[in-house]
Amino acid sequence: MSRLRTILVVAAGLVLIASSAAHSLLGWPPLLARLTAENAPLDLISGLAMGWHFAGLAMLTLGLLAIWLASVAQRSVGVRVPVGLIGVAYIGFAAVTAAAFGFDFIEIVFLTPGALLTAAALIPER
């Protein structure tokens, strides 16, 4: 894997890991407070909590996977497809949510690692 691709993948992995922590640790408490203030049913809150925290775990897993792929790529393991899939999934998610709900700054959390990983996957092999 080229040095530029490695840098892009590691940068995206670090952003994913940081965003997973922010998502679960900083994002959920205000949402929970808002749901509680609106007297949302407990089963709705529980269902949202499970999905919310699973998403944080998924972001952490994808970030760790991206960094691992960057480390093994130095041993001639092809990483373009898995790195590209993660990137396209993140960009696609951001695009669909922006189209459905309007663009919000939170899409940057998905667009940044998505763009970095997609760019890394598109860099031609030497």
N, C-alpha and C positions, 0 to 999 in steps of 0.2 A: 504494500500500500504506500502511496506517495506520502511525503511529509505533510503536504497541504491537506490531503484527505485525512490523515491521522489527527492533525490539529483540529480540523472541523468536527470530526466525530467525537473527539475528547471534549471539545468545547460544548457541543450539543449534549453529550452525556452529563456534563456538570450542570448545565442549565436544567435538564430534566430532573436530576436529583434535587437541585435547589427548589425547583417548582413543585416537586412532590411534597417536600417539607412545608413549603408555604401553603400549598393547597390544603393539606390535612390539618396542620397545626395552626395556621393563621386564618384560613378560609372558613373552616367549619364553625368555630365558636360564634362569629357574628351571624352566620346563617341560622344556627340553632337558636340564638337569642331572638332573631326576627320571627322564626317559626313559632317559638314559644309565645312571643308577644301577640301573635295573630291567633293563638289558641288552636294551632294545627293539631290534628289527631296524632296520638302517640304512634300508631302504626305507620302513618305517613312519615313522621319524623324518623322512625327506626329504618324504614325502607330507604329514605334519602341518605341517612347516615351510612348505611351499608354501601350503597353505590358511591357516595362521596369518598369514603375511605378506601374502597377498592380502587377507585380512580387514582388516588394518591399512591397506593401500592403499585399500580400498573406503571405510573410515571417513574417511580423509583426503580422498578424492575427493568424498564426500557432504558433508563439512564445507565444502570449497571451493565446491561447487555451491550449497549453502545460502547462503553469504555472497554469491556472485555473484548469485543470484536476488534477494536483498535489495537489492543495489545497482541492478539493472536494473528492479526493481519501481517505482522512482521515475519511470520513463519509461513508465508505463502498460502494462507487460507483466504478464499474469496469471500469478501464481506460486502460487496456492492449490493447484492440482492437484499439481504436482511436489513442493512443500513438504509437502503432506499425504501423498503417497505415501511419501516418505522417513520421515515421522513414524510412519505406520501400520506400515510395515515394521519399524521399530525396536521399537515397542510389541509387535507380533505376535511378533517373534523373542524378546523378553524373556519374554512370556507362555508361549510354547511351551517354551522352555528351563526356565522355572520349573516348569511342569507336568510336564515329563519328568524333571527331575533334582532338583527341590526348589528353593525360593527361596534364592538366595545373593546376597550384596552386589554381585556383578558385574552382576546384572541392572539395578542402578541406572545403570550406564554406558550401558545401552540405553534404559532408561525415561526418563531425564532429557532427552536430546535428542529422543526420540520424543514425549514429552509437550509439550515446547516447540514443536516443529514442528507437531504436530497442533493445538495450541491456536492457533497463528498461522494455520493454514489455515482454522480454523473461525470466526475473527473475521469478522463480516459486513462487506461492502463498504459504503462510505459512500454 
